[in-house]
Amino acid sequence: MISWALWLFLATLIRTLMSAHRILYPRMLLIGITSAVLIQMTAWCVTWRFWPWASTRVMPFIIVAGAGFMIGSCFLDLTTEVHLLPWTASVAGSTAQPGAGLMTVALLSGLVLTAGVSASLTAVVIPLLKRAHVIDVPENRSLHQRPVPRGGGLAIVLAVSLTAWVAGLVALHRFGAGAVVARLDIALIGLTTVLAFALVGLAEDLLSLAVRTRLILQLALGAGLGIAVCSVLEASLWWAPVVSMGTAVLVNATNFMDGANGLACGHAVATSLWYVLVATVAPLPGLGLVMISVAGASLGFLPFNAPRARVFLGDSGSYALGGAWAFAVTVCLAQGVAVEAAVAPLLVLLTDTGYTLWMRMRTGRRWYEPHKLHVYQRLVSAGWPHWASALLVTLAAV
């Protein structure tokens, strides 16, 4: 799946470079190639480690099929001028300002398409996770009674990366680098942040990293996010440490709240759509592209996670969502959006997590140890169904 996403990305990249009258900025090409290499390395390492049979039987087929798709799509685009995903130009940005009707159609099309990709990838990921024995076994703090595969958040990350990359690059070769490069700079930062945190979460799912190691990685990635956003938006770099700490808080809060069926994904749909609205009204170029992809990917994953969970997000998914919220808040505040609008849908996560941690530290217990003191956990333990607790959190975010 990761390799297929890479081939689709390379197909659009090659088609962009084949347009002699287009200019692809060097930093965008560097970021794209680096991300592509990281994705391919991750795909091969995971396949070799957990599914040796796939490295000799499945991977060659994927590579051949992907290469055929890449050549065919480029040929089709050059000979018939049939463009991939034409709706993406409005989301990524263009010189011509689309009307409200066109923008609405573009956003809805992106939402539905990403949801379909996410649902398809999730259906494929579940048996692979079972085969690799990446299973969440019930413990004292768990709200489920049977083992469930975890790590399904990889499907969300792949769906976001696939659709957003293609959207941005198609808009690039249709409207030129000068028209969309500023928007894509922000979008590339968002995609890189989501992917980086997903990889940290995947390492936690597979290797169970130490608390200190996780915190250091979160702070480092948060600092990178702060430096990147401040550099692109010409804000003071002194804000980078603040962004670093805020990112760690949001990532951990999202992870702590991912304990009931449908809660994290339901909240993610509402939150990302909120940021799409903010990006449209403000406007904030690039933010809407990433957030509509996150909304669609979370929506496609939701039926597999609620009302009965067939797969859990895992740390790879919750970390990716937390990184997405940190990116959205950072961009909003750097562009002068009111604080209450920038953090509104996240207050429910921060309030629940903050109150729970305060209670634990007040009683002398370690804040990072598993527990069942969150409000949503108490509601489920008191007899509420998972979907009702998840719906309450989602409505509170709105």
C-alpha positions in Angstrom: 0.0 0.0 0.0 2.8 2.4 0.9 4.6 1.5 -2.3 1.4 2.1 -4.3 1.1 5.5 -2.7 4.7 6.2 -3.7 4.1 5.2 -7.3 1.1 7.5 -7.6 3.1 10.3 -6.1 6.0 9.7 -8.5 3.5 9.6 -11.5 2.2 13.0 -10.7 5.7 14.4 -10.0 7.1 13.1 -13.3 4.1 14.5 -15.2 4.7 17.9 -13.5 8.4 17.9 -14.5 7.5 17.0 -18.1 5.7 20.3 -18.5 8.4 22.5 -19.9 6.6 25.7 -19.1 6.2 24.8 -15.4 8.8 25.5 -12.6 9.1 23.1 -9.7 10.8 24.9 -6.8 14.0 23.1 -5.6 12.9 22.9 -2.0 9.6 21.4 -3.0 11.3 18.8 -5.1 13.8 18.0 -2.2 11.0 17.6 0.3 9.0 15.4 -2.1 11.9 13.1 -2.9 12.9 12.8 0.7 9.4 11.9 1.8 9.2 9.4 -1.1 12.4 7.7 0.0 11.3 7.6 3.6 8.0 6.0 2.5 9.7 3.4 0.4 12.2 2.5 3.1 9.4 2.1 5.6 7.4 -0.1 3.3 10.4 -2.4 2.6 11.5 -2.6 6.3 8.0 -3.3 7.6 7.4 -5.9 4.9 10.7 -7.6 5.4 10.3 -7.7 9.2 6.7 -8.9 9.6 5.6 -10.3 6.2 8.7 -12.0 4.6 6.4 -13.8 2.2 5.1 -10.5 0.9 8.6 -9.2 0.1 9.0 -11.9 -2.5 5.4 -12.4 -3.7 3.5 -9.2 -3.3 6.0 -6.5 -3.5 7.2 -7.3 -7.1 3.6 -7.3 -8.3 3.0 -3.9 -6.6 6.1 -2.4 -8.2 5.2 -3.7 -11.7 1.6 -2.5 -11.4 2.7 0.8 -9.9 5.2 1.4 -12.7 2.6 0.5 -15.3 0.2 2.9 -13.7 2.8 5.7 -13.6 3.6 5.3 -17.3 0.0 4.9 -18.4 -1.2 7.9 -16.4 1.6 10.2 -17.8 0.8 9.0 -21.4 -2.9 9.5 -20.9 -2.4 13.0 -19.5 0.0 14.0 -22.3 -2.0 12.6 -25.2 -5.6 13.2 -24.2 -5.2 16.0 -21.6 -7.2 14.0 -19.2 -6.0 15.3 -15.8 -5.9 13.2 -12.6 -8.4 14.4 -9.9 -9.4 17.7 -11.5 -11.2 18.7 -8.3 -7.9 19.1 -6.5 -7.0 22.4 -8.1 -9.6 24.4 -6.2 -8.6 22.9 -2.9 -4.8 23.3 -3.4 -5.3 26.8 -4.9 -5.1 28.5 -8.2 -4.8 31.9 -9.7 -8.4 32.1 -10.6 -10.6 32.3 -7.5 -13.3 29.7 -7.7 -16.8 30.5 -6.8 -18.5 29.3 -3.6 -20.3 26.6 -5.6 -17.1 25.3 -7.2 -15.3 25.3 -3.9 -18.0 23.4 -2.2 -18.0 20.7 -4.9 -14.2 20.5 -4.7 -14.2 20.1 -0.9 -17.0 17.5 -0.9 -15.4 15.6 -3.7 -12.1 15.5 -1.8 -13.9 14.4 1.3 -15.7 11.5 -0.4 -12.6 10.4 -2.4 -10.3 10.4 0.6 -12.9 8.5 2.7 -13.1 5.8 0.0 -9.3 5.5 -0.2 -9.1 5.3 3.6 -11.9 2.6 3.9 -10.2 0.5 1.2 -6.8 0.7 2.8 -8.3 -0.1 6.2 -10.0 -3.2 4.9 -6.6 -4.4 3.6 -4.6 -3.4 6.7 -6.7 -5.4 9.2 -5.7 -8.9 8.0 -2.1 -7.8 7.7 -2.1 -6.6 11.3 -3.5 -9.9 12.4 -0.9 -11.8 10.5 1.9 -9.7 12.0 0.3 -10.2 15.5 0.0 -6.4 16.1 -2.9 -7.0 18.6 -4.2 -4.9 21.5 -4.8 -7.4 24.3 -7.3 -6.2 27.0 -5.8 -5.0 30.3 -7.2 -3.6 33.5 -7.6 -0.1 32.0 -9.0 -1.3 28.7 -12.6 -0.7 27.8 -12.8 -3.7 25.5 -13.0 -7.4 26.4 -11.4 -9.1 23.3 -8.2 -8.7 21.4 -8.4 -6.3 18.5 -5.7 -5.4 15.9 -4.1 -2.0 16.5 -2.2 0.2 14.0 -5.1 0.9 11.7 -4.1 4.5 11.8 -1.6 3.7 9.1 -4.5 3.6 6.6 -5.5 7.1 7.6 -1.9 8.4 7.1 -1.6 6.7 3.8 -4.9 8.0 2.6 -4.0 11.6 3.7 -0.6 11.4 2.1 -1.9 9.9 -1.2 -4.7 12.3 -1.8 -3.1 15.5 -0.6 0.2 14.8 -2.5 -1.7 14.1 -5.7 -4.0 17.1 -5.2 -1.1 19.5 -4.7 1.0 18.3 -7.6 -1.9 18.2 -10.0 -2.7 21.8 -9.1 0.9 22.6 -9.5 1.2 21.3 -13.1 -2.2 22.8 -14.1 -1.7 26.3 -12.7 2.0 26.7 -12.4 4.4 27.0 -9.5 4.0 30.7 -9.1 0.3 30.4 -8.4 0.3 27.6 -5.8 3.8 27.3 -4.3 3.0 29.4 -1.2 0.0 27.2 -0.6 1.9 24.0 -1.2 4.7 25.1 1.2 2.2 25.0 4.1 0.6 21.8 2.9 4.0 20.1 2.6 4.8 21.0 6.2 1.5 19.6 7.3 2.0 16.3 5.4 5.5 15.9 6.7 4.4 16.5 10.2 1.6 13.9 10.0 3.9 11.4 8.4 6.7 12.0 11.0 4.5 11.6 14.0 2.9 8.5 12.4 6.3 6.9 12.1 7.0 7.6 15.8 3.7 6.1 16.7 4.4 3.1 14.6 7.7 2.6 16.4 5.7 2.8 19.7 3.2 0.2 18.4 5.9 -2.2 17.4 8.8 -1.6 19.8 7.1 0.0 22.9 9.5 3.0 23.3 10.4 4.3 26.7 8.5 7.3 27.9 11.6 9.6 27.8 12.3 8.5 24.2 8.8 9.3 23.1 8.8 12.7 24.8 12.2 13.6 23.2 11.0 12.6 19.7 7.8 14.6 20.2 9.6 17.7 21.3 12.1 17.4 18.5 9.4 17.0 15.8 7.4 19.9 17.4 10.5 22.1 17.2 10.9 21.2 13.6 7.3 22.1 12.9 7.7 25.4 14.7 10.9 26.3 12.8 9.3 25.4 9.4 6.1 27.3 9.9 7.9 30.4 11.3 10.3 30.4 8.4 7.6 30.1 5.7 5.2 32.6 7.3 8.1 34.9 8.4 7.2 34.7 12.1 9.7 35.0 15.0 11.7 31.8 15.6 11.4 32.4 19.3 8.0 30.8 19.0 9.5 27.5 18.0 10.0 26.3 21.6 6.4 27.1 22.4 5.3 25.2 19.4 7.5 22.3 20.4 5.9 22.0 23.9 2.4 22.6 22.6 2.8 19.9 20.0 3.9 17.4 22.6 0.8 18.3 24.7 -1.6 17.9 21.8 -0.1 14.6 20.6 -0.3 13.1 24.1 -3.7 14.5 24.7 -5.0 12.9 21.5 -3.3 9.6 22.4 -4.8 9.6 25.9 -8.3 10.2 24.6 -8.1 7.3 22.1 -9.6 4.7 24.3 -13.3 4.3 23.2 -14.6 3.0 19.9 -15.1 5.9 17.5 -14.0 8.6 19.9 -10.7 9.7 18.3 -12.0 9.4 14.7 -15.3 11.0 15.4 -13.6 13.9 17.0 -11.1 14.0 14.1 -13.8 14.4 11.5 -15.4 17.3 13.4 -12.1 19.0 14.2 -10.6 18.8 10.7 -13.9 20.1 9.2 -13.7 23.0 11.6 -10.2 23.9 10.4 -11.4 23.6 6.8 -14.0 26.2 7.6 -11.4 28.4 9.3 -9.0 28.0 6.3 -11.8 29.0 3.9 -12.9 32.0 5.9 -9.5 33.4 7.0 -8.2 32.4 4.3 -5.3 30.1 5.1 -3.7 28.7 1.9 -2.6 25.1 2.2 -4.3 24.3 5.6 -7.6 23.4 3.9 -5.9 20.8 1.6 -4.4 18.9 4.6 -7.5 19.2 6.8 -10.0 18.0 4.2 -7.8 15.0 3.6 -7.7 14.2 7.4 -11.5 14.6 7.6 -12.0 12.2 4.7 -9.5 9.6 5.9 -11.0 9.6 9.5 -14.5 9.3 8.0 -13.5 6.3 6.0 -11.8 4.6 9.0 -14.8 5.3 11.3 -17.0 2.3 10.3 -14.2 -0.1 11.1 -13.8 1.4 14.6 -17.4 2.0 15.7 -19.8 0.9 17.0 -17.9 -2.4 17.2 -14.2 -2.1 16.8 -12.6 -4.3 14.2 -9.4 -2.4 14.4 -7.9 0.3 16.6 -6.0 3.4 15.5 -3.0 2.6 17.6 -0.3 5.1 18.4 0.5 5.5 14.7 -3.0 6.9 14.2 -3.4 8.9 17.4 0.1 10.5 17.0 -0.6 11.4 13.4 -3.9 13.1 14.4 -2.2 14.9 17.2 0.5 16.1 14.8 -2.2 17.3 12.4 -3.9 19.4 15.2 -0.5 20.9 16.2 0.1 21.9 12.6 -3.4 23.4 12.3 -3.1 25.4 15.5 0.4 26.6 14.7 -0.6 27.8 11.2 -3.8 29.5 12.5 -2.0 31.4 15.2 0.9 32.4 13.0 -1.6 33.8 10.5 -3.4 35.9 13.1 -6.5 33.8 13.6 -8.1 34.4 17.0 -6.9 32.0 19.7 -10.4 30.9 20.5 -11.0 29.9 16.9 -7.6 28.2 16.6 -8.0 25.9 19.6 -11.8 25.6 20.0 -12.4 22.0 18.8 -9.4 20.8 20.9 -10.5 22.2 24.2 -12.5 19.0 25.1 -9.3 17.0 24.7 -7.2 19.4 26.7 -9.8 19.8 29.5 -10.3 16.1 30.0 -6.6 15.3 29.9 -5.6 18.2 32.0 -8.1 17.5 34.7 -7.2 13.8 34.8 -3.5 14.4 35.0 -4.0 17.0 37.8 -6.0 14.5 39.8 -3.3 11.8 39.4 -0.4 14.1 40.3 -2.3 15.5 43.3 -2.7 12.0 44.7 1.0 11.2 44.0 0.5 8.7 41.1 2.6 8.7 38.0 0.9 10.8 35.3 2.1 8.6 32.4 0.9 5.3 33.7 -2.3 3.7 32.2 -5.6 4.4 34.1 -9.3 4.7 33.7 -10.0 8.1 35.1 -10.8 10.0 31.9 -14.4 11.3 31.8 -15.2 9.1 28.7 -13.7 6.1 30.5 -15.9 6.7 33.5 -19.0 7.0 31.3 -18.3 3.7 29.6 -17.6 2.0 32.9 -20.9 3.4 34.2 -22.8 1.7 31.4 -22.7 4.2 28.5 -22.2 2.5 25.1 -18.9 3.5 23.4 -20.7 5.3 20.6 -22.6 7.5 23.1 -19.3 8.5 24.8 -17.7 9.2 21.4 -20.7 11.3 20.3 -20.6 13.4 23.4 -16.9 14.2 22.9 -17.5 15.0 19.2 -20.4 17.3 20.0 -18.4 19.0 22.7 -15.7 19.7 20.1 -18.3 21.4 17.9 
